[in-house]
Amino acid sequence: MQEILLATFAGLIVGLLFSFLKLPLPAPPVLPGIMGIAGVYMGGLLFQQYISNYL
């Protein structure tokens, strides 16, 4: 839980800093980008749990 809170806090600080400097936010602008990140995460989990057992 602490990692989630720290990541959220870090994201908040980065978002505030980028907005203050009038830079584009370093985040996916729409749902497909967010789903791509989720897919990468799920692929990593799938590899760790299933595929790595057979190698």
C-alpha positions in Angstrom: 0.0 0.0 0.0 2.9 2.4 0.7 4.2 1.9 -2.8 0.9 2.9 -4.2 0.7 6.0 -2.1 4.3 7.0 -3.0 3.7 6.5 -6.7 0.5 8.5 -6.5 2.3 11.3 -4.7 5.2 11.3 -7.2 2.7 11.5 -10.0 0.9 14.4 -8.4 4.2 16.3 -8.0 5.2 15.6 -11.6 1.8 16.7 -12.9 2.0 19.9 -10.9 5.6 20.6 -12.0 4.8 20.0 -15.7 1.7 22.2 -15.5 3.6 24.9 -13.8 6.3 24.8 -16.5 3.5 24.7 -19.2 4.8 21.4 -20.6 2.7 18.7 -21.9 1.9 16.0 -19.3 4.1 12.9 -19.6 1.1 10.6 -19.6 -1.1 8.8 -22.1 -3.8 11.3 -23.2 -6.6 8.8 -23.8 -7.9 5.4 -22.8 -6.0 3.4 -25.4 -2.7 4.6 -24.0 -3.8 3.7 -20.5 -5.0 0.3 -21.7 -1.6 -0.2 -23.4 0.1 0.3 -20.0 -2.3 -2.2 -18.4 -1.5 -4.7 -21.1 2.2 -4.4 -20.6 1.7 -5.0 -16.9 -0.6 -8.0 -17.4 1.8 -9.5 -19.9 4.6 -9.2 -17.4 2.5 -10.9 -14.8 1.4 -13.6 -17.2 5.0 -14.4 -18.1 6.1 -14.5 -14.4 3.3 -16.8 -13.4 2.9 -19.2 -16.3 5.4 -19.0 -19.1 8.5 -18.8 -16.9 7.5 -22.1 -15.2 8.0 -23.9 -18.6 11.4 -22.5 -19.5 
